[in-house]
Amino acid sequence: MQLCYRVRYFSICNVLLVLWCLTFRVDGVEMKAPNLKQWTLKGPLTNAPARVTDGLPLSDQSNKGRWKKIEALSDEFLGTTLDTNKWVVGLDWWQGRLPAWFSPTNIVVRDGQLQLTLRREKVPARYEGQGYTNYTSAALRSVVRAGYGYYEVKAKAMRSAGSSSFWFQQDENPRWSSEIDVFEIGGKAKGKEQTYNMCTLVFRTPEVEGQWQVHAEWETPWALCDDFHVFGLEWGRDLISWYVDGVLVHSQENSHWHNPLYMIFDTETMPDWFGMPEDADLPSTYRVEYVRGWQASH
């Protein structure tokens, strides 16, 4: 997962309407993002929907999207062990954001939750040479890749400056590399306790290799580590939309995110963004009550 750059927005009434063009230079290659239409909620949630059925996204309880459940990308975490038919512990391509190493022992299914913990502890000697030291974190990915659809989790962020994250990455097509971050939350990161961070990134296309990214923030009316909330991502062919407690908080034109990606949960240290967690706050645990995926049937 990549740290997202902050972008300045200009408000119109109680929403933000953004049209921009971002340029990045990576290894001598200038990456220019396309002009993307953006919208971000400004202010608290209003008209949050009531839950009628667990069988549909909270934001679409009347089933306007004609959703069909994707069992391979859904889990209620009701057992006592992780379902290895759906999940792979760790990430094949990454060992964690320094200084914290992804430890497989930091993932458990307990009390009807997926629990991912960040700890202060010694890492195995073989990883110390790679810069990992004194902290362990957690990551897991889905067995199958996700594509266009609706993905919803009920989760509570860690009460520390570590990142609690839900995201999609790792294209099957080696000529592409992209990412969608549903959220990166620093539950006790100073000044960011109420910031809901969303991001899309492109690292490589068949035409050019480099990086550009589009970051959005919504300021919540509460600290995100205080309680569980429902977070949703509607990933469409033309539009990507983010929801909190069933209410749309951000949408972005889909210009590049058309390849299937793994679904990922993780905890990380983010010293350059959230600052390092206080020792007194560790261990801290990111809790997920469920994840549900749907595909539109039309």
C-alpha positions, 0 to 999 in steps of 0.5 A, a space after each residue: 500500500 502506498 502513502 497517498 499525497 494530499 490534494 487541495 479541494 475547492 468547496 461548492 456549497 456542502 460538497 466538493 467538485 474537483 477537476 484536476 490534472 496531477 503530474 509526477 516524475 518517477 525514474 525520469 518518467 513523467 506521469 500525468 493523470 487524466 482529468 478525473 471528475 471527483 466529488 467528496 462530501 463536506 460535512 457530517 452524514 445525513 439520511 443514513 439508511 436503516 438496515 433491512 437485510 444483510 443480503 444487500 449493501 447498506 447503501 442499496 437496501 432496495 436492490 436497485 443494483 440487482 446484486 448477487 452475493 460473491 461467496 468467495 469474497 464474503 466472510 462473517 468470521 463466525 468460526 475460530 479459525 481463518 477460512 483458508 479457502 478464502 484467505 491467504 495470510 501475508 502478501 506474496 510481494 511485500 513483507 510490510 511497511 518499515 519498521 513493522 514486519 507482517 507476522 502471521 501470528 498477528 491474525 486471528 478469528 475470534 469473537 465473531 471478528 477478524 482481528 489484525 494486531 500491531 505489536 511492539 516486539 522483536 522481529 525474526 533475525 532474517 528480516 532485521 537485515 531488510 530494515 524491519 525492527 521492533 514492530 510486527 503488523 498483519 496482512 492477508 489477501 483473498 484467494 481470488 481476485 475481485 473486480 467490478 462489484 460492491 464490497 462492504 465491511 463493518 470494522 473498527 480501526 486500531 486505537 493507535 497511530 498505526 494504519 488500519 486498512 482495506 484495499 485492493 491490489 496486484 493485477 493478474 496482468 503483469 503489464 498493469 499495476 494498480 490499487 484502490 484503497 477503500 480506507 487507510 485510518 490512523 485511529 490515534 494518529 495526531 490530528 488525523 483521528 477523524 480523517 477517512 482516507 481514500 486513494 486510487 493509484 496506478 504504478 504501471 500501464 502497458 505504455 509507461 512505468 511510474 506512479 500517479 495517485 489520487 487521494 481524497 479525505 472526508 472528515 468524519 464527525 467521530 474518531 474512527 477507533 471509537 466504534 464500528 462503522 460500515 464502509 462500502 466501495 462500489 467499483 463500477 466500469 465508469 465510476 468508483 464510489 465510497 460509502 460510510 454507514 450507507 451514505 456516499 462520501 466520495 466518487 471518482 471517474 474510473 479511468 484505469 481500474 479495470 483489472 481484477 485485484 486481490 482484496 486485502 486487509 492489513 495493519 501497518 506502521 506509517 511513520 511518515 504519514 501517521 507517525 509511529 504509535 506510542 508504546 503505551 497504545 500497543 498492542 492495538 487491534 483492527 477489528 472486522 465483523 464481516 466483509 461482503 461482496 456482490 456483483 451486479 446481475 445486469 
